[in-house]
Amino acid sequence: MKEVVKASCQLPKHFSGVWVNTANMNADVFINETHVIETWYPDETRFKKTIYVCREQRGSRYMMTRLPVNGWYKLFQLIIF
């Protein structure tokens, strides 16, 4: 059973769009107002997707819930912009 995590904050509007993960050039990164979606391709036949949901914001710090699509757990990650 998949858990639904609702966004409770918004990322800066000028961050929306397609981005490059310089730590992983094989990844596609898409950012909207509440989510960061990272899809990377370890080889030609597989892909892995991780969704980050904005949960709390204080100043330039954003607490994100990290949901690996092919995993069963959720993590919390602090992102500072």
Beta strands, then each sheet from edge to edge (+ up, - down):
strand 1: 17-20
strand 2: 27-31
strand 3: 35-40
strand 4: 48-58
strand 5: 61-68
strand 6: 75-80
sheet 1: 1+ 2- 3+ 4- 5+ 6-
end
